[in-house]
Amino acid sequence: MRITPRRLALGMSLWIPNLFSGIRVRRFSDDWTHATVELHVNVFTRNYVKTAFGGSMSAMTDPYFFMLVMHQLGRDHVVWDTRGEIEFVKPGRGVLTAEFSVPKEKAEELRERARGGAKVLEWFETEITDREGDVVARVRREVYVREKRRVTEARG
């Protein structure tokens, strides 16, 4: 069964680490260039001072850039999330949202840079916002891309 954006969003929302952390994947775009993820801050997902737990905010941004890149590049590439940084700007309350975008042009650039088996590291950035649109955190994620050996060898 081929995974569709809708099935992946549902599966990721029901995946136990996300489900119990209040993380909901609202959507992946049909062309795998965009994702929207929410964190519902509640009694189970807040910290001692009743604001969003920083670990949950980090978790809500963890796999989405690499997943967008991976689905655009296909099975001929190894794609990993290698590093992350988060800057907490203000306390998060209520429902927090993160938007992830990897335009087709960026995916094609990564494909070209990885041609021949080259190791590519690329940083992606997003913000976590609250319902009022205020920035709660700024997030950077580093994604690793490399063309698989079998592809490089078949071409050479």
C-alpha positions as a LaTeX table, in Angstrom:
\begin{tabular}{lrrr}
\hline
Residue & $x$ (\AA) & $y$ (\AA) & $z$ (\AA) \\
\hline
Met1 & 0.00 & 0.00 & 0.00 \\
Arg2 & 1.39 & 3.37 & $-1.05$ \\
Ile3 & 1.46 & 5.95 & 1.72 \\
Thr4 & $-0.57$ & 9.02 & 0.89 \\
Pro5 & $-0.17$ & 12.42 & 2.56 \\
Arg6 & $-3.53$ & 11.98 & 4.27 \\
Arg7 & $-2.68$ & 8.51 & 5.60 \\
Leu8 & 0.70 & 9.69 & 6.85 \\
Ala9 & $-0.86$ & 12.66 & 8.67 \\
Leu10 & $-3.37$ & 10.37 & 10.36 \\
Gly11 & $-0.74$ & 7.77 & 11.19 \\
Met12 & 1.64 & 10.36 & 12.63 \\
Ser13 & $-1.18$ & 11.83 & 14.75 \\
Leu14 & $-2.03$ & 8.37 & 16.14 \\
Trp15 & 1.61 & 7.36 & 16.64 \\
Ile16 & 1.95 & 6.89 & 20.40 \\
Pro17 & 4.76 & 9.45 & 21.03 \\
Asn18 & 2.74 & 12.14 & 19.21 \\
Leu19 & $-0.68$ & 11.08 & 20.50 \\
Phe20 & 0.35 & 11.25 & 24.15 \\
Ser21 & 2.34 & 14.44 & 23.63 \\
Gly22 & $-0.68$ & 16.33 & 22.27 \\
Ile23 & 0.88 & 16.55 & 18.79 \\
Arg24 & $-1.48$ & 16.43 & 15.80 \\
Val25 & $-0.42$ & 16.46 & 12.18 \\
Arg26 & $-3.09$ & 18.52 & 10.45 \\
Arg27 & $-1.89$ & 17.90 & 6.92 \\
Phe28 & 0.79 & 17.06 & 4.43 \\
Ser29 & 0.25 & 18.70 & 1.05 \\
Asp30 & $-0.42$ & 16.37 & $-1.88$ \\
Asp31 & 2.94 & 17.28 & $-3.45$ \\
Trp32 & 4.88 & 16.77 & $-0.17$ \\
Thr33 & 6.05 & 20.41 & $-0.07$ \\
His34 & 4.19 & 21.48 & 3.06 \\
Ala35 & 3.09 & 20.16 & 6.46 \\
Thr36 & 1.12 & 21.67 & 9.34 \\
Val37 & 1.52 & 20.35 & 12.89 \\
Glu38 & $-0.23$ & 21.42 & 16.10 \\
Leu39 & 0.62 & 20.95 & 19.77 \\
His40 & $-2.32$ & 21.03 & 22.16 \\
Val41 & $-1.04$ & 22.29 & 25.52 \\
Asn42 & $-2.99$ & 20.58 & 28.28 \\
Val43 & $-2.49$ & 18.99 & 31.70 \\
Phe44 & $-0.40$ & 16.20 & 30.14 \\
Thr45 & 1.75 & 18.37 & 27.86 \\
Arg46 & 2.54 & 21.37 & 30.02 \\
Asn47 & 5.42 & 21.99 & 32.37 \\
Tyr48 & 5.59 & 22.99 & 36.02 \\
Val49 & 4.51 & 26.58 & 35.30 \\
Lys50 & 1.59 & 25.42 & 33.07 \\
Thr51 & 3.09 & 26.40 & 29.72 \\
Ala52 & 4.15 & 24.17 & 26.83 \\
Phe53 & 6.85 & 21.67 & 27.75 \\
Gly54 & 9.96 & 22.47 & 25.69 \\
Gly55 & 10.49 & 18.80 & 24.84 \\
Ser56 & 7.02 & 18.64 & 23.30 \\
Met57 & 7.73 & 21.73 & 21.21 \\
Ser58 & 10.95 & 20.14 & 19.99 \\
Ala59 & 9.17 & 16.84 & 19.28 \\
Met60 & 6.48 & 18.60 & 17.25 \\
Thr61 & 9.16 & 19.80 & 14.83 \\
Asp62 & 11.40 & 16.74 & 14.79 \\
Pro63 & 10.70 & 14.66 & 11.66 \\
Tyr64 & 8.77 & 16.90 & 9.29 \\
Phe65 & 11.47 & 18.60 & 7.23 \\
Phe66 & 13.23 & 15.31 & 6.61 \\
Met67 & 9.93 & 13.61 & 5.74 \\
Leu68 & 9.06 & 16.29 & 3.18 \\
Val69 & 12.52 & 15.98 & 1.60 \\
Met70 & 12.40 & 12.16 & 1.68 \\
His71 & 9.01 & 11.94 & $-0.02$ \\
Gln72 & 10.04 & 14.42 & $-2.72$ \\
Leu73 & 13.37 & 12.70 & $-3.46$ \\
Gly74 & 12.07 & 9.13 & $-3.33$ \\
Arg75 & 13.77 & 5.82 & $-2.61$ \\
Asp76 & 17.07 & 6.64 & $-4.32$ \\
His77 & 18.26 & 8.81 & $-1.43$ \\
Val78 & 19.13 & 8.42 & 2.23 \\
Val79 & 17.53 & 11.26 & 4.20 \\
Trp80 & 17.93 & 11.83 & 7.96 \\
Asp81 & 17.22 & 14.50 & 10.53 \\
Thr82 & 20.65 & 15.07 & 12.10 \\
Arg83 & 20.44 & 18.09 & 14.42 \\
Gly84 & 17.99 & 20.51 & 15.87 \\
Glu85 & 18.06 & 23.84 & 17.64 \\
Ile86 & 15.22 & 25.62 & 19.38 \\
Glu87 & 15.04 & 29.14 & 20.76 \\
Phe88 & 12.18 & 29.68 & 23.18 \\
Val89 & 10.78 & 33.18 & 22.68 \\
Lys90 & 7.72 & 33.30 & 24.97 \\
Pro91 & 5.60 & 30.87 & 27.00 \\
Gly92 & 3.36 & 28.68 & 24.88 \\
Arg93 & $-0.27$ & 28.21 & 25.86 \\
Gly94 & $-3.33$ & 26.73 & 24.16 \\
Val95 & $-2.80$ & 25.37 & 20.67 \\
Leu96 & 0.60 & 25.93 & 19.07 \\
Thr97 & 1.23 & 25.55 & 15.34 \\
Ala98 & 4.30 & 24.90 & 13.20 \\
Glu99 & 4.32 & 25.13 & 9.40 \\
Phe100 & 6.97 & 23.24 & 7.42 \\
Ser101 & 7.84 & 24.04 & 3.82 \\
Val102 & 10.31 & 22.45 & 1.40 \\
Pro103 & 9.66 & 23.90 & $-2.07$ \\
Lys104 & 10.18 & 21.60 & $-5.07$ \\
Glu105 & 13.10 & 23.78 & $-6.17$ \\
Lys106 & 14.89 & 23.18 & $-2.85$ \\
Ala107 & 14.33 & 19.40 & $-3.11$ \\
Glu108 & 15.74 & 19.42 & $-6.66$ \\
Glu109 & 18.75 & 21.45 & $-5.50$ \\
Leu110 & 19.40 & 18.84 & $-2.79$ \\
Arg111 & 19.05 & 16.04 & $-5.36$ \\
Glu112 & 21.68 & 17.68 & $-7.58$ \\
Arg113 & 24.06 & 18.39 & $-4.71$ \\
Ala114 & 23.79 & 14.74 & $-3.56$ \\
Arg115 & 24.40 & 13.33 & $-7.06$ \\
Gly116 & 27.29 & 10.88 & $-7.10$ \\
Gly117 & 26.96 & 10.05 & $-3.41$ \\
Ala118 & 27.96 & 13.41 & $-1.97$ \\
Lys119 & 26.94 & 14.07 & 1.63 \\
Val120 & 24.66 & 17.11 & 1.83 \\
Leu121 & 23.71 & 18.90 & 5.06 \\
Glu122 & 20.98 & 21.56 & 4.84 \\
Trp123 & 19.38 & 23.66 & 7.57 \\
Phe124 & 15.64 & 24.38 & 7.51 \\
Glu125 & 13.84 & 26.88 & 9.74 \\
Thr126 & 10.32 & 27.36 & 11.06 \\
Glu127 & 8.51 & 29.12 & 13.87 \\
Ile128 & 6.06 & 27.81 & 16.41 \\
Thr129 & 3.19 & 30.25 & 16.88 \\
Asp130 & 0.21 & 30.50 & 19.21 \\
Arg131 & $-3.41$ & 31.18 & 18.26 \\
Glu132 & $-2.77$ & 34.92 & 18.18 \\
Gly133 & 0.06 & 34.40 & 15.70 \\
Asp134 & 2.76 & 35.34 & 18.20 \\
Val135 & 6.06 & 33.49 & 17.86 \\
Val136 & 6.59 & 31.11 & 20.78 \\
Ala137 & 9.78 & 29.46 & 19.48 \\
Arg138 & 12.16 & 29.52 & 16.52 \\
Val139 & 13.35 & 26.14 & 15.33 \\
Arg140 & 16.19 & 25.01 & 13.04 \\
Arg141 & 16.58 & 21.43 & 11.82 \\
Glu142 & 19.50 & 20.03 & 9.88 \\
Val143 & 18.72 & 17.41 & 7.23 \\
Tyr144 & 21.25 & 14.97 & 5.77 \\
Val145 & 20.82 & 13.83 & 2.14 \\
Arg146 & 22.93 & 11.37 & 0.15 \\
Glu147 & 22.24 & 9.46 & $-3.04$ \\
Lys148 & 22.21 & 5.70 & $-2.30$ \\
Arg149 & 25.30 & 3.75 & $-3.39$ \\
Arg150 & 23.32 & 1.44 & $-5.66$ \\
Val151 & 22.14 & 4.48 & $-7.65$ \\
Thr152 & 25.58 & 6.06 & $-7.83$ \\
Glu153 & 27.20 & 2.75 & $-8.88$ \\
Ala154 & 24.51 & 2.02 & $-11.50$ \\
Arg155 & 25.15 & 5.42 & $-13.06$ \\
Gly156 & 28.96 & 5.08 & $-13.01$ \\
\hline
\end{tabular}
